[in-house]
Amino acid sequence: MTLWSLLSSITKTLNSPNPNAPFSQFPSQFKQLWSHSSPNLKHSGSFSAPGRPSLFTSQFKEFSTSFLVTKIPKKFRKKRKKKDSPRSKLVQTQPNINPHFENILLHDTHFRFLKKTKEFLSKQPHHVLRLDDAGKLHQQLGFPRGRKVVKSLQRHPLIFDIYRHNDGKMWIGFTDLMEELLDEECRIMNEMESDRVNVVRKLLMMSKDKRIGLSKIYHNRGLFGIPEDFRDRLGKYEEYFKVVVEEDGKRVVELVNWDPTLAVSALEKEYMVDEYKVKKAFKFPIKHGKALDLDEGDERKLNLLYTLPLVSPYSDGSKLDLWTVEAEKFRVGLIHEFLSLMLEKRAYIHNIVEFKEEFCLTKHTYQMLLKQPRTFYLAGTEMNWSVFLKDAYGEDGVLLNKDPQVLFNEKLYRYADMKVLKPRSDVYET
């Protein structure tokens, strides 16, 4: 007799009309099972139902069902796969991942403290700051909250100096080497000033109303190599710019004169050199039925007729119907031109979103860029992605044409990773 049938017999006895049913009514197999059962299966708990006589309870009080498996063991349960969150899910899938571009983002994370602390400390009087005050500025200096700023400073001994002042307090500042580098960077800014002025002019010419808030340009000045004091330098170029203070106190820079020689995009210039390459830059396919029975060549020609001509990013995109192909061509071309004006030809999502209103962009910019893998590469995660202009980089992920500011930044990063100063020739090696 199986264990299940034995338990069924017990249940029938409990539900029988005669509550004083003797123990002899149970099958003899159950008596043998109980007499040879292990003491571990017995306990002093009661096996009686409410209202049953104590005679029945006393006979079965040592019987236990704890040996029955009522739940699936944890090691045999089916594990549920955690859903990927936008914070951790990569934009690109494994076959399409470009490790060179992904490593550039890791490089940004590695030098985040260096860049933010350099920027903040450069604005302080005499380029110094009390160590106690620095420990409270985790957001401004870029070190993890709850960590000691000293650990981050000690990672770059050739850049930052920690010393005790005459007042007995610990202070941080730049080393003599870093002060020399800052002077070199200032010379580069002065030499490239005319180019940076043209960049700001082109940004204003691409904007909807030919005006952009000064704060937006200031927040993204590092992408274009614009100096920190560019707001003070605008007064020297009254023929190009006009600063207006709005009712809410917001300062806006407006374009004074339109220059048609600047209203030529990078794609248009490249079209004159390599027409075939520009034609392949973007793809706007036409939906067609299978009844047409087009081969690959005919389909490519049909899509090319739909893709060309492109819309200039210097045209007025606000007059285009928002969801037409012409409007999407304009937005794609504008992002391309926006990236081509940058030093490293790449930008994070927050850099693009900040100019959303001025450039007539939509909330579907992410999906729009994903549809153009020939020209753009999206790296990082879905929540914090970065877009690269692929043609500006070689197959090894190195920028092809480097601005003097980019070369300076690379030299600064090499010094930052050193613990001991090496000969100058080693620093300039790439």
N, C-alpha and C positions, 0 to 999 in steps of 0.2 A: 504494500500500500504506500502510495506516495505521501509526501509531507502535506501537499495541498488537500488531499482527501481526508487526512487526519484532522486538519484544521476545520474542514467542512463539517466533520462529525461533531467537533466541539461546538460549533455554531448552532447546529441542529439541537443539541442538548440544551444549550442556553435558551433557545426559543421554544422548547417543549412545554406543554401545559402543566406537566408535573415537575415543579421546581425541586422536589426532593429525589430526583432521579439518581439512583445509586451509581457509584463509580464503575460497577460491573457492566453497565450498558455500553461503555466505550469498547472499541475493538481491542482485542488482545495485543495487536501489534503496537498500539499506543502505550500499553502498560510496559511492554518490553523496551520501547524507545525511551520512556521516561525513567525506567529503573536503571538503564545503562548510560544516561545522559551525563555530561560533564558538569562538575560543580560550578564551572564558570558560567553555565547557562542558567543558573538558578539565582534568585534573589528573593528578598523578603517582601517584595511588593505584592499587592493584591491583584488577583485575576478575576474579580467578581464584578458583575454588572449591578447597577443601582437597584435595590429592592430584592436582590437574591439572598437566600439564607446563608448564614455563616458556615453551615456544613459544607456547602459546595466551595466556598472560599477557602476554607482550611485545607481542603483536599488538593487545590490547585494553586495555592499561593506561591509555591516555589517555581512554577512554570514561567518561562520567559520567552518572548519572541524577538529579543534584541539581536539574535543571530541572523534575522531576515534582512536582506539588503533592500531597503525601501527607496534609496536614491542612487543615481549613477555616480560612481566615484569620480572625483574631480579630474583625475588624470585621463579618464575615458570620455569626459564631456567634450563636445564639439566647441572649439575655440572660435569665438566671433572675431572676425577681422576688423580692426579699428579703421574707421573712416579717415582718409587723409584730409587734413585741414588745409585751407589755403595758406596758412602760415608756414607749413612744412612741405607741401606738395610742390615739386619742381614743375616749371612750365614745360620743359622739354622732356620727352620720353627717351628711353635708353638709346634707341638707334639714332636719334637726332641730336644727342647732347654733344656740344663742342666743349671739351675740357679746358681749352685755352680761355674762352670767354668766361666760363664758370670760375676759373682760377683768378681772373681779374677782380671779380667780386670778393673773393676771399682776401685778395690783396688789399682791397678797400677796407675790409673789416680789420685787418692787421694794423693798418696805419690810421685808423679812425682817431685814436687818442692823439697821435702826433699832429694830425692836421687841425683838429679842433683846438688843441692846446696852443699850437703855434699861432692860430688866428686870434684866440682870446688874449694871449699874453702879449701879442704885438700891439694891442690897443691900450695896454696898461702903461701908466707913467713909468719911465725908465725900464720898461719890460720886466718888471718884477711883481711878485704876488706873495702874500703871506701863506705859508703852508697850511695853517689852520683854516684860512678862508678857501683855499683850493680844495680841501677835503669836502666842502659843502657844495661844490659846483660840479657834481658828477655829470649833469646834463650838458653844461657849457663846455666842459673839458673832455667829455667823451669816455670816461672810465666807468666800469660797472657800479651800480648803486650798491652801497654796503661794503664796498672794497676800499682799501687804503690807496690814496692817490700816489703814495711813495712807490709802490710796486710798479705802477705804470711809468713813473718818471725814471726809475732805475733801468727800465728796458732800453732807454735811449741816453746813455751817459755822455755821448758826444754832443747832444742837442740841449739837454736841460741840466741845470746846475742847482744843487741844494746846498745852502750855506746858512750859517748863523750870523745874524746881524748884530750891530752894537747894542741894540735894545734887548738882546737875549732871545729873540724870537727866530724861528726857522723860516727862511724865505726860499722861493724858487725863482729862477731866472734863466736866461739863455747863456750858453757858453760863449767864449770868444769866437769859436769856429762858427757857431750859429749866427752871431752878429754879423760876421763877414758874409755869410750866405744871404742874410736879409738885405744887406747892401747890394749884393749881386742881383737879387730878385728885383729890387727897386730900380736898378739900371735897366733890366729887361723890360719892366713895365713902361719906363719912359721911352725906350726905343720902339716899343710896339704900340705906342699910344694911338697913332693914326689908324692902324689896323683895327684896334678895339673900337675906335669911333665909328668906323664903317660897319662893324658888327652890330652896334647899337642902332645905327641908321637902318640896316636891313631888317632888324627885328621890328622896328617901328613901321617899316613899309609893309611887312607881312601882317601886322595887326589889323583888326577890324576897323577901328576908328583912328588909326595912326597915332595911338597914344598908349602908354603902358605905365603902370604905377612904378615909382622909383624903388619902392621896397621889393618888388618882384625881381627887378634886375639886380638889386643888391644881394638878395638871397641866393641868386644863381650866378653870381659874378665869377666864381671859381671855374665854372664850366667853360666860360668864354675867355678867361684870362683878363677880365676887367679889374683894374686896381680897386683897392678898398676905398680910396678917396675919390672915386669917379664922380660922385655927386658934386664935389667942389670943383672938379675939372670941367664940368659941363658949361660953366660960365665962359670958358674960352671959345666955345663953339656956338655962339648965338645964331650963326647963319644956318645951323643944322637943327638945334634943339631949343625948345622953350619949356621951362618948368612952370607948371601951374599948380596953385594951391586950391583945392576944392573946399567946399563949405565945411566938410567934416575934418578938415586939417590934413587930408591926405595929399601928398605931393605926387604929381603926375608929370612925366616928360612927354612932350608932343613933338611930332615931326614938323619942321618949318618948311622945307623944300623937298619935293620929290625929285630923285635923281634916276633917270631911266637907265643909266649905265650900271647902277647897282641892282636894278630890278631884273637881273638875269640869274637864274638858279644854277646850282652846280650841275643838275641834270642837263640843262640846256647847253652849258659849256661842254659837257662830256659828249653830248650828241654830235657836236661838230667834229669831235675826234674819233669816236667809235659809235656809229649809229646803231649797229647791230646789238651792242651791249646794252644800250639804253632801252631798246625795244624789248629786251628780255627782263628788264628790271622789275616790272610789275605784271600782274596777270589778273585780268577781269574776265573770266570765262562767260560765254553765252550758253544758256540752257537750251538744248535742242533735243528733239525726239530721235529715237533710234532709227526711225524710218528714213532719215537722211542718209544713213550708212556712210558716215564720213570716216576717212582714214586719219591717221595721226597728223599728217601734213596739212590736210584740208582743215582739220579742227584747229590747228595752231594758227593758220591764216585767218580763220573766222574770228578767233579770240583776239588776234592782233588788231583787226578792224574795230573791235569793240573797245580795246584798251587804248588805242591811239585815236586822236591826239590827247596827251596829258594836259592837265589844267595847271597853269602857272601858280605857284604859291604866293605870288605878288599881285594876283587878281583879287577882286572883292568876293570872298567866299560867302559873305553874309547874304548875297543876293541869290545864291543857289538853293534849290529845294533840298531840304535837309537829308532826305533818304534816297536821292537819285545817285546814279553811278557817277555823274559829273561831280557831285559834292564829295563822294568818297575819293575820287581821283585827286581833288583839291586837297583833302585832308592828308592823304598819303604823301603827296608831293610836298606838302608843308612840313610834315614830320621829317622827311628826307632833308629838306633844306635847313630845318632847325638843327638837326644833328650835324650837318656839314659845317655849320658855323662854330661848333664846339671844338675845344682843343683835342679831346680824345674821341670825338665822334660817337659818343654814347651818353645816355641819360637815364636816370631812375624815373619811376612812375611819378613821384612827387614833383620832380622838375617839370614834367610835361603837364601835369594837372594844374600847376600854378598858372599856366598861360591858357587854360581851357577857354575862358571867355574871349580873350583877345584873338585867339586863333580859330574860333568857331568849331572847337572839338566837341565830341559827344562822349557819353559814358561807355560807348562801345569801342573805344580806341584800342583796347587790349585785343578784342576779337578781330578788329580790322588789321592790326599789325601781324597777327598770327596767320592771316590769309596771304601774306606777302613774304614767304620764307626766302625768296631769292635775294631780297635786298636787306631785310631786317632779321636779326637774331634776338630772341627774347630769352634772357638768362635769369637765374634766380628762382624765387618762388612766386606763386600766383598772387600773394599778398604784397610782395615787395620785389617786383621784377624790374629788370633793366633792359633797355633796347640798344643794340649795337648796329652801326652801319657796316655791313659785312665787307663792302668793297674797300673800306678804308683800312682794313687789316689784311695781313698776309696769312698764309696757311698755318703759320706757327703762332698766330694770335698776336703778332707785334704790329704796332701802328706803322703804316708805310711812310707817311709824311709827318714828322714831328715838329711841332712849334717850339721855339726857344724856351717857352715856359714849361713845356712837357719835358724837355731835356733837363731843365733845372730841377723839376720835381723828382725825376729819376735819380739824379745825383743826391738830392736831399734824402731820399729813401735809402740809398746805399750807405750814407753816413749814419742814418738812424739805426741801421741793423748792426753797426760795428760796435764792439766793446772797447777796442783800442784803435787809435788813429793809424791808418795805413798810409803808405806813400800816395801822393796825388795821382800818379799814373794808374794805380789800382782802382781808384774811385771813378775815374773817367772811362774805364773799360765797360763796354756794354755786352 
